[in-house]
Amino acid sequence: MSQARHHDIVIIGGGTAGTTVAASLLRQRPQLNIAVIEPTDTHYYQPAFTLVGGGTYNLEDTARPQAKTLPANATWIHQAVTQLHPQEQRVSLDNGTDVHYKALVVAPGMELNWEAIEGLPEALGRGGVCSNYEPALARYTWQCIDELKAGRALFTQPSTPIKCAGAPQKIAYLAAHQWQKRQSNQIQSQFLTGMGAMFSVPDFVPHLQNVAADYGIGVNLKHDLIRVDGERHIATFKVTQADGETKEVEESYDLLHVTPPQRAPSFVRESTLANEGSWLKVDDHSLQNPDHPEIFSLGDASSLPTSKTAAAVRKQAPVLVKNLLAQLDGKPLTAKYDGYTSCPLVTGYGEVILAEFIYGGTVTPTLPLNPFKRSRFYWWVKKYALPAFYWRYMLKGKEGDIAHKARG
């Protein structure tokens, strides 16, 4: 076994959450000995994958080398975590090394569980089966949209929590808008979601229903994709009926955009730190684990009951940093996260509904604009302003921000 390592703070994950927290901590206390454990070489700006799939953003512009996005004064441990040992304040790596910590931040993101859908791994990337959830497949999504002249297009969403819950329908709108502009009226589009509503915040649902209706997209609730037959071009859904009974329904497709089920990594799911849903258990407001006060979590793998988006991380990170430093100093934890997240719901080329909300589904716009209106301004924010903000500001640990407030 390799020799053990020791750091003041260990951060699992070099994605949006882990990088932001590391940079913020080191801005405030450059003397801290911080290690970031991240096995991959490339950092992706994932919110742009939808635009890549819609043919309006270059995949290359979503990617930067991990070595350039992580803070220079943090130690990068280029390995994967295999096990958490909270009682001993250490984590195990796949090369046999143990890493000890005074404080731990768990931010590994989620894994895409393609195998949960029978036949999907074999069908992906050919025969019209595509997904914006994998960067290598996002360009194929655009190829499928661009080449389809007639037939049936299905866009799916699972019933499990996923990254950016609006993304499965965003690509449906972009595709329908593209076909509308091209006057391809021989294409029938369907949005099939395992959820019981189009969106988790009820105030936005009627407006999204109007968008779908304007494009002629059929909406099918409580339809969970369970099987793909790539040879026959058949997708099978488990449908939950009004009486709670389920049945299987087969749908033919010429284009099938799949949002896969998603889950926390196995080292989180199998840990004593996980809750009943297999997410890293933390207090909804302090982001601290209730059983191990030196452990914090944020982002997609955490138990925080809000949408899993980069915008949520943007508001979570300053709270976590303040509370973690207070914990190290033996002081009370006073920072509180209110559940804020936002989802720029792309409703077509050149228009976005910006859904911003906090715990309880309360709509909380940042700007004094109608949050339910399809906006060209928010398209500009989505495509141009937010990526620049992400790379140059957020990942650098800069915390200045515009306050959001409940809509009057």
Secondary structure, DSSP 8 states (H G I E B T S, - for coil): ----EEEEEEEE--SHHHHHHHHHHHHH-TT--EEEE---SEEE-GGGHHHHHTTSS-GGGGEEEHHHHS-TTSEEE-S-EEEEEGGGTEEEETTS-EEEEEEEEE----EE-GGGSBTHHHHTTSTTEE-TTSHHHHHHHHHHHHH--SEEEEEEE-SS--BSTTHHHHHHHHHHHHHHHTT-TTEEEEEEESSSSSSSSGGGHHHHHHHHHHHT-EEESSEEEEEEETTTTEEEEEEE-TTS-EEEEEEE-SEEE----EE--HHHHTSTTB-TTSSB---TTT-B-SS-TTEEE-STTB--SS-B-HHHHHHHHHHHHHHHHHHHHT----------EEEEEEEETTEEEEEEE-GGG-B--SSSS-TTS-BHHHHHIIIIIHHHHHHHTGGGT-----------
